[in-house]
């Protein structure tokens, strides 16, 4: 199995704060097999990949397709911003992300102005 797919699965697990044990329980795949898959030592079969995507609530193509750097990021908000403080905090995070992207475009990876 392609290592980039394994890395994407690991990223989703980390984002969702799930362990190999959680994934095992939700997919019905033995925990040892999941750990071998995540280490890249065992192939992930198509039926297992489908079970993993269902358990992680992601589309199969999201794991298979390389992420295009030009694709805009999507922010999914679970719940509601119910008060001013939470709205300001969210706007602050969005501003920080936009600021980071602008600085990265301006200075690039090497830190020099383009």
N, C-alpha and C positions, 0 to 999 in steps of 0.2 A: 504494500500500500504506500502511496505517495506520502512522504514525510510531512509535506505541507498540509495535507488533510488531517494527519494526526495532530499537528500543531494547532490547527483551527479547532479541533475537538477539545484539546487541552485548554485553549483560550476560552471557549464557551463554558467549559466546566469551571474554570477559575472565576469567570464573570458571574456565573450562577451559584458560586460557592458550593459546588457539588464535588463529591469524591468518587473514586472508582467504585466504592461500595454502593453509593447512591445510584450510580449509573447501572450497576449490576442488578440492583433490586428493581429498577424501573424498566430494564430491558429484558430481564430473564437470562442474561448472559453471565456466565460464571465470572466472579471478580478477578480470578487469576488470569482468565483469558483477556479481560478488559485491560488489566495492567500490562500484559504482554503486547497488546495492540498499541497502547499508549507509549510503550517503550520502542515501538517499531520492530519488535521481534516476532510479531504474528500478523498475518494478513487479516484485513477486515473484509469479510465477505459481504456482498450486496445486501442480503437480508439483515445482517448485523448492522450495517451502515444505516439502513432504514429504521431499525429499532432504536439506534442511537439518536438519529435526528428527531424521531417522535418523542423520545424521552427528554431531549434538550429543547424541544419546541423550535427547531430551526429547519429550514428547507434543505434538502439534499444538495441542491445546486449551490447553496451558500458555502458548503464545505468543499465542493468539487471545483468550483471556479476560482481562479486566482483573483484576489481583490484588486480592482483597478484603482490606482492611486488618485485618478481624476474623478472618481465617483464621489459625490458628496456624502458626508457622513449623515446618518440618520440617528436622531435621538428619540428614543421611545420613553415616554413618561408613564409609568404605572401609577395610577392614583391621580390625585388632583392637587393643584397648588391652592390651598384653601385660605391662606392668609398672606398679608403683605411680606412678612419675613421670608416665607418660603419662596414667594415670587421673586423677591430681590436676590435671594441666594441662588436661585436657578438662573436669573439674568446675569449674575456675577460669574457663574460657571461658563455660560455661553460667551460672555465677553472675554474671559480668559482663554477659551479655546480659539476664538477669532483672533485674539492678540497673538497667540502662539503661532497660528498658521501664517499670519502676516509677517511675523518676525522670521519664521523659517523660510518663507519665500524671499524675504528681503536679504537675509544673511546667508542662507543656504547651510549645508551641513558643516562646512569648514569655518564658519564664523566670519567670512569676508563678505563685504557688501558686493552685491551683483551689479 
